[in-house]
Protein backbone atom coordinates (compact mmCIF):
# COMPACT_ATOMS: atom_id res chain seq x y z
CA UNK A 1 0.00 0.00 0.00
CA UNK A 2 2.84 2.39 0.79
CA UNK A 3 4.24 1.79 -2.70
CA UNK A 4 1.15 3.50 -4.14
CA UNK A 5 2.26 6.76 -2.47
CA UNK A 6 4.78 7.31 -5.26
CA UNK A 7 8.41 8.31 -4.86
CA UNK A 8 9.23 8.46 -1.16
CA UNK A 9 12.95 9.12 -1.58
CA UNK A 10 14.18 11.35 1.22
CA UNK A 11 10.75 11.63 2.85
CA UNK A 12 10.33 11.22 6.60
CA UNK A 13 7.80 8.68 7.84
CA UNK A 14 6.79 8.73 11.50
CA UNK A 15 5.78 5.14 12.14
CA UNK A 16 3.22 5.15 14.96
CA UNK A 17 1.94 1.64 14.28
CA UNK A 18 1.75 -1.45 16.42
CA UNK A 19 1.39 -4.99 15.08
CA UNK A 20 -1.82 -6.23 16.66
CA UNK A 21 -1.42 -9.84 15.57
CA UNK A 22 -1.25 -12.34 18.40
CA UNK A 23 2.36 -13.23 17.71
CA UNK A 24 4.07 -10.01 16.63
CA UNK A 25 7.64 -11.21 16.38
CA UNK A 26 8.99 -9.26 13.44
CA UNK A 27 9.91 -5.59 13.53
CA UNK A 28 7.50 -3.23 11.81
CA UNK A 29 9.62 -0.06 11.56
CA UNK A 30 12.81 -1.88 10.63
CA UNK A 31 10.83 -3.82 8.01
CA UNK A 32 9.55 -0.56 6.54
CA UNK A 33 13.09 0.82 6.47
CA UNK A 34 14.38 -2.31 4.74
CA UNK A 35 11.57 -2.27 2.18
CA UNK A 36 12.02 1.45 1.47
CA UNK A 37 15.73 2.22 2.02
CA UNK A 38 15.45 5.80 0.72
CA UNK A 39 12.63 6.55 3.19
CA UNK A 40 13.63 7.99 6.57
CA UNK A 41 11.60 5.95 9.07
CA UNK A 42 11.30 7.21 12.64
CA UNK A 43 9.39 5.13 15.18
CA UNK A 44 7.46 7.20 17.70
CA UNK A 45 4.08 7.66 19.40
CA UNK A 46 3.25 3.94 19.37
CA UNK A 47 3.45 3.71 23.17
CA UNK A 48 0.45 5.94 23.94
CA UNK A 49 -3.22 6.25 23.11
CA UNK A 50 -4.17 8.56 20.24
CA UNK A 51 -5.49 11.23 22.63
CA UNK A 52 -2.16 11.41 24.46
CA UNK A 53 -0.20 11.42 21.18
CA UNK A 54 -1.38 14.91 20.37
CA UNK A 55 -2.17 16.10 23.91
CA UNK A 56 0.53 14.91 26.29
CA UNK A 57 -0.78 17.47 28.79
CA UNK A 58 -3.80 15.22 29.36
CA UNK A 59 -1.66 13.36 31.88
CA UNK A 60 -1.02 14.85 35.30
CA UNK A 61 2.78 14.50 35.27
CA UNK A 62 5.61 14.69 32.73
CA UNK A 63 6.16 11.48 30.78
CA UNK A 64 8.49 10.15 28.12
CA UNK A 65 8.08 9.78 24.38
CA UNK A 66 10.57 7.66 22.48
CA UNK A 67 12.01 8.04 19.00
CA UNK A 68 14.17 5.60 17.06
CA UNK A 69 15.55 5.82 13.55
CA UNK A 70 18.73 5.79 11.52
CA UNK A 71 18.63 9.39 10.28
CA UNK A 72 19.47 12.07 12.87
CA UNK A 73 17.89 14.89 10.84
CA UNK A 74 14.66 12.90 10.45
CA UNK A 75 14.54 12.26 14.19
CA UNK A 76 15.07 15.98 14.80
CA UNK A 77 12.23 16.79 12.39
CA UNK A 78 9.91 14.32 14.14
CA UNK A 79 10.93 15.73 17.53
CA UNK A 80 9.97 19.20 16.28
CA UNK A 81 6.52 17.87 15.38
CA UNK A 82 6.26 16.24 18.81
CA UNK A 83 7.04 19.56 20.50
CA UNK A 84 4.29 21.19 18.44
CA UNK A 85 1.93 18.55 19.86
CA UNK A 86 3.07 19.63 23.33
CA UNK A 87 5.82 17.14 24.14
CA UNK A 88 8.63 19.02 25.89
CA UNK A 89 11.88 18.30 24.05
CA UNK A 90 13.39 17.09 27.34
CA UNK A 91 10.70 14.39 27.52
CA UNK A 92 11.60 12.95 24.10
CA UNK A 93 14.17 10.17 24.46
CA UNK A 94 16.18 9.10 21.41
CA UNK A 95 16.76 5.36 21.73
CA UNK A 96 19.09 5.16 18.74
CA UNK A 97 18.80 3.45 15.37
CA UNK A 98 15.82 1.83 13.72
CA UNK A 99 16.84 -1.49 15.28
CA UNK A 100 15.71 -0.02 18.65
CA UNK A 101 12.18 0.47 17.29
CA UNK A 102 11.50 -3.22 17.85
CA UNK A 103 11.88 -2.70 21.60
CA UNK A 104 9.23 0.03 21.40
CA UNK A 105 6.96 -2.29 19.44
CA UNK A 106 7.38 -5.03 22.05
CA UNK A 107 5.85 -2.71 24.68
CA UNK A 108 2.35 -3.41 23.33
CA UNK A 109 1.55 -6.46 25.55
CA UNK A 110 2.47 -4.48 28.67
CA UNK A 111 0.45 -1.49 27.42
CA UNK A 112 -2.60 -3.71 26.96
CA UNK A 113 -2.14 -5.18 30.46
CA UNK A 114 -1.90 -1.70 32.03
CA UNK A 115 -4.98 -0.59 30.10
CA UNK A 116 -6.86 -3.60 31.46
CA UNK A 117 -5.74 -2.93 35.02
CA UNK A 118 -6.44 0.83 34.92
CA UNK A 119 -9.53 0.67 32.69
CA UNK A 120 -8.24 3.92 31.21
CA UNK A 121 -6.39 4.52 27.93
CA UNK A 122 -4.73 7.74 29.06
CA UNK A 123 -1.41 6.74 30.59
CA UNK A 124 2.26 6.57 29.72
CA UNK A 125 5.68 5.78 31.15
CA UNK A 126 8.25 8.15 32.52
CA UNK A 127 11.95 7.38 32.40
CA UNK A 128 13.67 8.66 35.55
CA UNK A 129 17.31 8.49 36.57
C-alpha positions in Angstrom: 0.0 0.0 0.0 2.8 2.4 0.8 4.2 1.8 -2.7 1.1 3.5 -4.1 2.3 6.8 -2.5 4.8 7.3 -5.3 8.4 8.3 -4.9 9.2 8.5 -1.2 13.0 9.1 -1.6 14.2 11.3 1.2 10.8 11.6 2.9 10.3 11.2 6.6 7.8 8.7 7.8 6.8 8.7 11.5 5.8 5.1 12.1 3.2 5.2 15.0 1.9 1.6 14.3 1.8 -1.4 16.4 1.4 -5.0 15.1 -1.8 -6.2 16.7 -1.4 -9.8 15.6 -1.2 -12.3 18.4 2.4 -13.2 17.7 4.1 -10.0 16.6 7.6 -11.2 16.4 9.0 -9.3 13.4 9.9 -5.6 13.5 7.5 -3.2 11.8 9.6 -0.1 11.6 12.8 -1.9 10.6 10.8 -3.8 8.0 9.6 -0.6 6.5 13.1 0.8 6.5 14.4 -2.3 4.7 11.6 -2.3 2.2 12.0 1.5 1.5 15.7 2.2 2.0 15.4 5.8 0.7 12.6 6.6 3.2 13.6 8.0 6.6 11.6 6.0 9.1 11.3 7.2 12.6 9.4 5.1 15.2 7.5 7.2 17.7 4.1 7.7 19.4 3.3 3.9 19.4 3.4 3.7 23.2 0.5 5.9 23.9 -3.2 6.2 23.1 -4.2 8.6 20.2 -5.5 11.2 22.6 -2.2 11.4 24.5 -0.2 11.4 21.2 -1.4 14.9 20.4 -2.2 16.1 23.9 0.5 14.9 26.3 -0.8 17.5 28.8 -3.8 15.2 29.4 -1.7 13.4 31.9 -1.0 14.8 35.3 2.8 14.5 35.3 5.6 14.7 32.7 6.2 11.5 30.8 8.5 10.2 28.1 8.1 9.8 24.4 10.6 7.7 22.5 12.0 8.0 19.0 14.2 5.6 17.1 15.5 5.8 13.5 18.7 5.8 11.5 18.6 9.4 10.3 19.5 12.1 12.9 17.9 14.9 10.8 14.7 12.9 10.4 14.5 12.3 14.2 15.1 16.0 14.8 12.2 16.8 12.4 9.9 14.3 14.1 10.9 15.7 17.5 10.0 19.2 16.3 6.5 17.9 15.4 6.3 16.2 18.8 7.0 19.6 20.5 4.3 21.2 18.4 1.9 18.5 19.9 3.1 19.6 23.3 5.8 17.1 24.1 8.6 19.0 25.9 11.9 18.3 24.0 13.4 17.1 27.3 10.7 14.4 27.5 11.6 13.0 24.1 14.2 10.2 24.5 16.2 9.1 21.4 16.8 5.4 21.7 19.1 5.2 18.7 18.8 3.4 15.4 15.8 1.8 13.7 16.8 -1.5 15.3 15.7 0.0 18.6 12.2 0.5 17.3 11.5 -3.2 17.9 11.9 -2.7 21.6 9.2 0.0 21.4 7.0 -2.3 19.4 7.4 -5.0 22.1 5.8 -2.7 24.7 2.3 -3.4 23.3 1.6 -6.5 25.5 2.5 -4.5 28.7 0.5 -1.5 27.4 -2.6 -3.7 27.0 -2.1 -5.2 30.5 -1.9 -1.7 32.0 -5.0 -0.6 30.1 -6.9 -3.6 31.5 -5.7 -2.9 35.0 -6.4 0.8 34.9 -9.5 0.7 32.7 -8.2 3.9 31.2 -6.4 4.5 27.9 -4.7 7.7 29.1 -1.4 6.7 30.6 2.3 6.6 29.7 5.7 5.8 31.1 8.3 8.2 32.5 11.9 7.4 32.4 13.7 8.7 35.5 17.3 8.5 36.6 
